[in-house]
Every structure is written in C-alpha cells, then in structure tokens.
Amino acid sequence: MNLIHQNKIAVISGGLGDIGRATALEFARSGAHVALSDLYESSEAQGLLDKLEAQGVKAMYTKTDVAVAADVHQWLDEVESQLGLPSLIVANAATATLAGIHEVSTDQWDREIQVNLHGAFYMTQYATQRLVEAEKPGRVVFVGSWAGHAVHVQLPAYSVSKAAIRMLCQSMALELAPHQILVNEIAPGYVDAGLSGKIWADNPALKKDSAAKVPIQKLLSAADVGLQIVQLCHPDNVHMTGHAVVLDGGLSLIRP
Ligand SMILES: NC(=O)c1ccc[n+]([C@@H]2O[C@H](COP(=O)([O-])OP(=O)(O)OC[C@H]3O[C@@H](n4cnc5c(N)ncnc54)[C@H](O)[C@@H]3O)[C@@H](O)[C@H]2O)c1
C-alpha cells in the first residue's frame, strides 16, 4: 500500500484484539503513527509495538478500560501530548456474551452496552471535540457488526449495542460533516478470529454451520477487516459519511 496516511495519527481501542492488531498493522503500512489501548498490561503490547515501529512509524500503548470515560479522556490526552492530535479514530473495543434473552444476566447486559456503545461514544466524542477545537479534518470508523443489521438469537445485548452504534454513527456524521470529519461504520460478518473465533474454538460444529451460511462461501480474516477500515479512511474518499460498509459476504441479504 502506498503511504496514504503518512504522518497522521491513528487511535484504536481494543487494539490488542485480532481486528485491532490487524488494523494497527495496516495503518502503520500506510504511514500512520498508531496509538492503541486495551485492557491488558503494557507487556502484552510490546511485540505488536515492535512490529509497528519496524514499519517506520511511532507506536504507543496505554492500558485503558473504554467503559470509564475519564480513563478514555486521559488516554487520548496522552496520545496527543506524545504523538500529536489523532485524526484517524477507530472505536473497535467490544465484548460479547452468547446467551439468550432469558439467560443473559443484568450484569452481562450492562457491561456489553457500557463497553460496546458507551465506550465507543466516550472515545469518539472526546477525540472529535479536540479535532473541532483545532479546526482539523478527520475520520471516525465505528467497528459495528452485521449483528446490528440482521436479527440474531443468543446475542441480545451485543446486537442492541451494535444497532445503537449505527445511529450514533449517523448522528455524529450529520453533526460533524461541516467540520470535515467523516464518520462511517464497518460491519463485519463472520470473522475467523477475535470474538467469533473464541466462540468457535469451543464449538467447531457451530463454526462449520456458520461458514456454510455465508453466500460467498468464505469467512473473513481479521486482516480483511483491517484493510477495509484503512481504505474507508482513504483521503480520496471525501463524500461518504454516515454509512455502514457491511462486510458479510451476503449474509444479511438472506431472508427466511
Ligand atoms: N470476530 C468477529 O466475528 C466480529 C464480527 C463482527 C464484528 N466484530 C467486531 O470487531 C471488533 C473487534 O473484535 P475482535 O473480533 O477483534 O475481538 P477480540 O476479542 O479479538 O478484540 C476485542 C478487543 O477489545 C478489548 N476490550 C474488551 N473490553 C474492553 C474494554 N472495556 N476496554 C478496552 N478494551 C476492551 C478486548 O480485550 C480485545 O482485545 C469488535 O467491535 C467486534 O464487535 C467482530
């Protein structure tokens, strides 16, 4: 890839997860400096930071729970003082529980909405506020899910959080358009990694079943998603805002 994002700064929450790592590497290949956060200790990030720096960019990691607004703000302040003002903002952190409407506990429900929706809001609200104050353009990508676009069983809190992300994306896109901040969503289908990878590790039959449903007969890789996130931020993409790129191989086209 050519250096389409040279010297820009990308921030990615959930940056030590599979899609977060793939996105970070793709941004580094495109010339962006990269700041990551996740729940893990800093030592867990070192291998990835080394790989990013080997691409000739700066990279940093800050342990941050996106569910705590003050911590998210502190992380973004640190990024700005160490690397500069981020203009590529990827709200990626999420958690999911496989449990039906009557099985999901109130704690699980609260945590999923808190992390997946509120965490994404805390990050993007603060980061775009700083861009507006500095009168700089920028890009926001929410990592949603096809579960926010098509009804699923056994994923009520996750699906609701991802459906809410769609409206947050559209609200933010409309309000920030005059500031040249473009806001879009990537909604992956079945990814052979990350959250679904963990669920499938305990249930290979479910993986086979899920893969067989995909109309294009392929599962996504984390790298496929990372590449699309970086492409969505391409400087030539100057008009698309408030949209969802549904990367699901046709899954959400299926009607019973
Ligand atoms: N894997 C899939 O099939 C799939 C499909 C559609 C959408 N997605 C979305 O992709 C994104 C990345 O997920 P992934 O599949 O790479 O899973 P993953 O579990 O590998 O990555 C998610 C990361 O988020 C981090 N995280 C969770 N709670 C956090 C918190 N409170 N604060 C900070 N970090 C937190 C986790 O520690 C993890 O590293 C998520 O938004 C997910 O909903 C994944």
The ligand as a Gaussian input file, in Angstrom:
#p B3LYP/6-31G(d) Opt

LIG

0 1
 N      -14.817000     -11.526000      15.239000
 C      -15.979000     -11.332000      14.644000
 O      -16.576000     -12.269000      14.115000
 C      -16.606000      -9.977000      14.570000
 C      -17.725000      -9.830000      13.748000
 C      -18.326000      -8.587000      13.674000
 C      -17.820000      -7.530000      14.393000
 N      -16.738000      -7.698000      15.189000
 C      -16.275000      -6.531000      15.933000
 O      -14.891000      -6.358000      15.738000
 C      -14.349000      -5.642000      16.853000
 C      -13.074000      -6.314000      17.332000
 O      -13.390000      -7.603000      17.823000
 P      -12.476000      -8.891000      17.564000
 O      -13.298000      -9.849000      16.800000
 O      -11.127000      -8.491000      17.086000
 O      -12.417000      -9.480000      19.031000
 P      -11.214000      -9.507000      20.093000
 O      -11.800000     -10.077000      21.328000
 O      -10.026000     -10.174000      19.489000
 O      -10.906000      -7.953000      20.274000
 C      -11.672000      -7.100000      21.092000
 C      -10.693000      -6.379000      21.994000
 O      -11.436000      -5.441000      22.775000
 C      -10.862000      -5.460000      24.071000
 N      -11.811000      -4.966000      25.067000
 C      -12.918000      -5.583000      25.543000
 N      -13.481000      -4.832000      26.504000
 C      -12.729000      -3.710000      26.604000
 C      -12.791000      -2.557000      27.427000
 N      -13.750000      -2.423000      28.356000
 N      -11.853000      -1.597000      27.271000
 C      -10.864000      -1.738000      26.357000
 N      -10.745000      -2.816000      25.560000
 C      -11.666000      -3.788000      25.688000
 C      -10.531000      -6.917000      24.324000
 O       -9.599000      -7.062000      25.375000
 C       -9.999000      -7.337000      22.970000
 O       -8.596000      -7.202000      22.883000
 C      -15.461000      -5.583000      17.902000
 O      -16.085000      -4.320000      17.858000
 C      -16.424000      -6.661000      17.440000
 O      -17.741000      -6.414000      17.854000
 C      -16.109000      -8.893000      15.291000

